[in-house]
C-alpha cells in the first residue's frame, strides 16, 4: 500500500448529535471521508449544518459518539497539539503585543530557533507590527497574527473555519494567497470551511460540496490543469476569472451548491 495514502486523514462511520432546545440534531450519521495528506481541501455547504462541529471533532475539541479518526496512520482519540484550528475570530490576547501573541503557541518543549520565528514573521508580513497591540490592528493583520501563531510549530494538520470571512475582498485575496504559498512550502494537510466558492476553487487541491445535516459529501471537485502547469493560486483570482476553464470549474461547484440549497427548501 502507498505509504502516503496510509497517512491520509480518514474519518470512518462517524456519528455526532446534540440537543437544540428539546430537539435532537444529528450532525454526522455514519459519515465517511478521506482527506489526502499534504493537500489543501475546502468544504462548502449550507450554513448551520455542522461543518464547524466537524472541524472541532477532528481537532479533538468535541468527542464524537461513534466512529474512528485516523491521521498519519494513528487513531486520534485525544487533543493533538500538531492539529491546529484557526477560526473566524482570531482570539488574540488584548494585553499582549503581536510578538507575544504569536509566542503563545510555544506549548512545545522544543523551542523553535530565532531564525524560524523571524522567517515566519517575515513571510506573513508582520515585521513592522511586532510591538503593536490587537486594538491597533486591522482585521487583516489580526488574522495574520492568528495564522503565524498557528504555523509556528509546523502543525501536521491545519483546520481553517471561515478564516477570512470578516475581511474585505482585497485583504482576503492577499492573505489567502500568502497563506497558500506558505502551506505549499511546508506540505501541510489543510481543511478549510468556507462559503466563498471563488476562494475554495482558487486555493484548494480539492473542493467538497456537502449537503444538509446529517452532513454527507455530495460531490468532489478538482481544479482543471493549466497549460503551463502553474497553479491558479500564483495566477491570482482576478486573472483566473479571465480564464474560461476556471470559470467553468466555478460554475460546476456553484451549480452543485445551488442544487443542495434547492433540496433544503
KATA-V771466 format. One record per helix or strand. SS is the DSSP state (H for helix, E for strand). FROM is the first residue (numbers start at 0). TO is the last residue. If there is no record, write none. Layout:
SS & FROM & TO
SS & FROM & TO
This chain:
H & 2 & 5
E & 8 & 19
E & 22 & 34
E & 39 & 43
H & 50 & 57
E & 65 & 70
E & 73 & 74
E & 82 & 85
E & 96 & 96
H & 97 & 102
H & 113 & 123
H & 126 & 128
E & 132 & 132
H & 133 & 135
H & 138 & 150
E & 156 & 160
H & 168 & 185
E & 188 & 192
H & 196 & 202
E & 205 & 209
E & 216 & 220
H & 231 & 234
H & 236 & 239
H & 243 & 263
